[in-house]
Amino acid sequence: MRYEWMDAYLLAKPAVTKDLQAEWNWIRYKIGDRMFAAILLDDEDKPVYINLKLEPTEGEFLREQFEDIIPGYYSDKRCWNSVKPNGKVPDELLKSLLDKSYELVLKGFAKKKQRELLGISCCGTKCVNCDLYGKMCEGCNEASGKVFHAPTGKACPIYACCVGKRHLATCANCTEVPCGIWRATRDPALSDEAFEESIQKRICNLKRKNY
């Protein structure tokens, strides 16, 4: 297979695991308990197809553009597509398609479960990295935003806006980030420089990038 980078690329994504489905001889890549990509092997354990999920219209378009992309082998052909592992689909395009498949499957989970799988709060904070997590604070997802620094009995203003008002899983798709609510909800102990750095870290986490 010419896409030798694929295994490391997919396993670097948050919450991704892989297994071997012995009955089908598929190497499956999953987020939570749901598959979003697979390498299909033949009887000699050589890759024959790479399966991934796309929006139906995009899948149909790509099949017309690339002879190495066909309807999903042994899959729902409306949403799943098979890429030939030694074909001419550009590496960067395949990475983009795998990213889209990951996002599609992730969005199939409840919004709270999405945050739990990604290991972040709605604003991109990784609660497990906080010294107060599990002590003074049980965490944003666990407390439905009613974290230690929020007004008593109320959710953090960022959570209230993102989850309560806009009904989003995270702030990732909000065009206003970092907004005035983000800037008003800051740790007063942080210097301006440290606060700006914390914002960039959270934005990076929301974009699924390792920081």
C-alpha positions as CSV (number, residue, x, y, z in Angstrom):
1,M,0.0,0.0,0.0
2,R,1.4,3.4,-1.0
3,Y,-0.3,5.2,1.9
4,E,2.1,4.0,4.6
5,W,1.4,7.1,6.7
6,M,-2.3,6.1,7.2
7,D,-2.1,4.1,10.4
8,A,-0.1,6.7,12.4
9,Y,-2.2,9.5,11.0
10,L,-5.5,8.0,12.2
11,L,-4.2,6.8,15.5
12,A,-3.0,10.4,16.3
13,K,-6.6,11.6,16.3
14,P,-8.3,11.9,19.6
15,A,-10.1,8.8,21.0
16,V,-9.2,6.6,17.9
17,T,-8.5,2.9,18.4
18,K,-8.1,0.1,16.0
19,D,-8.8,-3.6,15.9
20,L,-8.8,-6.5,13.5
21,Q,-12.3,-7.8,12.5
22,A,-11.1,-11.4,11.9
23,E,-14.2,-12.6,10.2
24,W,-13.9,-10.0,7.5
25,N,-10.1,-9.5,7.7
26,W,-10.5,-5.8,8.1
27,I,-8.3,-3.5,10.2
28,R,-10.9,-1.1,11.6
29,Y,-10.3,2.4,13.0
30,K,-13.0,3.5,15.4
31,I,-13.9,6.4,17.6
32,G,-15.8,5.2,20.6
33,D,-17.4,2.0,19.4
34,R,-18.1,3.2,15.8
35,M,-15.9,2.6,12.8
36,F,-15.0,5.5,10.6
37,A,-12.3,3.9,8.4
38,A,-11.0,0.4,7.5
39,I,-8.2,-1.3,5.6
40,L,-9.6,-4.3,3.9
41,L,-7.2,-7.2,3.5
42,D,-7.1,-10.1,1.1
43,D,-6.3,-13.8,2.0
44,E,-2.6,-12.9,2.0
45,D,-3.2,-10.0,4.4
46,K,-2.5,-7.4,1.7
47,P,-4.6,-4.3,1.5
48,V,-7.3,-4.3,-1.3
49,Y,-9.4,-1.3,-0.3
50,I,-9.5,1.6,2.1
51,N,-13.1,2.2,3.3
52,L,-14.3,5.6,4.5
53,K,-17.5,7.5,5.0
54,L,-18.6,10.7,3.2
55,E,-21.7,12.7,2.6
56,P,-23.5,10.9,-0.3
57,T,-23.2,13.8,-2.8
58,E,-19.5,14.2,-2.2
59,G,-18.9,10.5,-2.5
60,E,-20.8,10.4,-5.8
61,F,-18.8,13.4,-7.1
62,L,-15.4,11.8,-6.2
63,R,-16.3,8.5,-7.8
64,E,-16.8,10.4,-11.1
65,Q,-13.5,12.2,-10.7
66,F,-11.3,9.2,-9.7
67,E,-11.4,5.7,-11.0
68,D,-9.7,4.6,-7.8
69,I,-12.7,5.6,-5.7
70,I,-15.6,3.2,-6.0
71,P,-18.8,2.5,-4.0
72,G,-18.0,1.0,-0.6
73,Y,-17.1,-2.6,-0.7
74,Y,-19.3,-4.7,1.5
75,S,-20.8,-1.5,2.9
76,D,-23.7,0.9,2.6
77,K,-22.9,2.3,-0.8
78,R,-24.8,5.5,-0.2
79,C,-22.4,6.7,2.4
80,W,-19.3,4.5,2.2
81,N,-16.6,4.6,-0.4
82,S,-13.6,2.3,-1.2
83,V,-10.3,3.8,-2.2
84,K,-7.8,1.5,-4.0
85,P,-4.6,1.4,-1.8
86,N,-2.2,1.6,-4.7
87,G,-4.2,4.0,-6.9
88,K,-3.7,7.6,-7.9
89,V,-5.7,9.4,-5.2
90,P,-3.4,12.2,-3.9
91,D,-2.2,11.7,-0.4
92,E,-3.5,15.1,0.8
93,L,-6.9,14.4,-0.7
94,L,-7.0,11.0,1.1
95,K,-6.1,12.7,4.4
96,S,-8.9,15.2,3.9
97,L,-11.4,12.4,3.2
98,L,-10.3,10.5,6.2
99,D,-10.7,13.6,8.3
100,K,-14.2,14.1,7.0
101,S,-15.1,10.5,7.7
102,Y,-13.8,10.9,11.3
103,E,-15.9,14.1,11.7
104,L,-19.0,12.5,10.3
105,V,-18.9,9.6,12.7
106,L,-18.0,11.8,15.6
107,K,-21.0,14.0,15.0
108,G,-23.3,10.9,15.2
109,F,-22.7,10.8,18.9
110,A,-24.6,13.0,21.4
111,K,-22.9,16.4,21.9
112,K,-21.8,15.6,25.4
113,K,-20.4,12.3,24.3
114,Q,-18.5,14.1,21.6
115,R,-16.8,16.2,24.2
116,E,-16.0,13.2,26.4
117,L,-14.5,11.3,23.5
118,L,-12.3,14.3,22.5
119,G,-11.3,14.9,26.2
120,I,-12.2,18.6,26.1
121,S,-14.8,21.0,27.4
122,C,-16.9,23.0,25.0
123,C,-14.2,25.8,24.9
124,G,-11.4,23.4,24.2
125,T,-10.0,23.2,27.8
126,K,-8.6,19.8,28.8
127,C,-9.9,19.5,32.3
128,V,-7.6,16.6,33.2
129,N,-4.6,19.0,32.9
130,C,-6.1,21.2,35.6
131,D,-4.7,20.8,39.2
132,L,-8.3,21.3,40.5
133,Y,-9.8,18.5,38.4
134,G,-11.2,15.7,40.6
135,K,-10.6,17.8,43.7
136,M,-12.2,21.2,43.8
137,C,-13.9,20.7,40.4
138,E,-15.4,17.5,38.9
139,G,-14.9,18.9,35.3
140,C,-17.0,20.8,32.8
141,N,-18.6,17.8,31.1
142,E,-19.4,16.0,34.3
143,A,-20.8,19.1,35.9
144,S,-22.7,20.3,32.8
145,G,-20.7,23.5,32.9
146,K,-21.3,24.3,36.6
147,V,-17.6,24.4,37.3
148,F,-15.8,25.9,40.3
149,H,-15.4,29.4,38.8
150,A,-19.0,29.7,37.5
151,P,-21.6,31.7,39.4
152,T,-23.2,29.5,42.1
153,G,-25.7,27.1,40.7
154,K,-25.1,28.3,37.1
155,A,-23.1,27.1,34.2
156,C,-20.0,28.9,33.0
157,P,-21.0,31.7,30.5
158,I,-19.1,29.9,27.7
159,Y,-21.0,26.7,28.3
160,A,-24.3,28.5,28.7
161,C,-23.7,30.2,25.3
162,C,-22.3,27.2,23.4
163,V,-24.4,24.3,24.7
164,G,-27.4,26.1,26.2
165,K,-28.0,28.8,23.7
166,R,-26.4,27.7,20.4
167,H,-26.8,23.9,20.9
168,L,-23.3,23.2,19.7
169,A,-21.0,20.4,20.9
170,T,-18.1,22.8,21.1
171,C,-17.1,26.3,20.1
172,A,-15.2,24.9,17.2
173,N,-17.8,25.9,14.6
174,C,-18.6,29.3,16.0
175,T,-17.3,32.1,13.8
176,E,-17.0,34.5,16.8
177,V,-14.3,32.5,18.7
178,P,-12.5,33.8,20.6
179,C,-15.5,36.0,21.5
180,G,-16.1,38.6,24.2
181,I,-17.5,35.8,26.5
182,W,-14.2,34.0,26.2
183,R,-12.3,37.2,27.1
184,A,-14.6,38.0,30.0
185,T,-14.2,34.5,31.4
186,R,-10.6,34.5,32.3
187,D,-8.5,33.5,35.3
188,P,-7.5,36.8,36.9
189,A,-4.2,35.2,38.0
190,L,-3.0,35.0,34.4
191,S,-1.0,37.7,32.8
192,D,-2.2,39.0,29.5
193,E,0.5,37.0,27.7
194,A,-0.4,33.8,29.6
195,F,-4.1,34.4,28.9
196,E,-3.6,34.8,25.2
197,E,-1.5,31.6,25.2
198,S,-4.3,29.7,26.9
199,I,-6.8,30.9,24.2
200,Q,-4.5,29.7,21.4
201,K,-4.2,26.3,23.2
202,R,-7.9,25.9,23.5
203,I,-8.5,26.9,19.8
204,C,-5.8,24.3,18.8
205,N,-7.6,21.6,20.8
206,L,-10.9,22.5,19.2
207,K,-9.3,22.1,15.8
208,R,-8.2,18.5,16.8
209,K,-4.5,19.4,16.6
210,N,-2.0,18.1,19.1
211,Y,-0.5,21.0,21.1
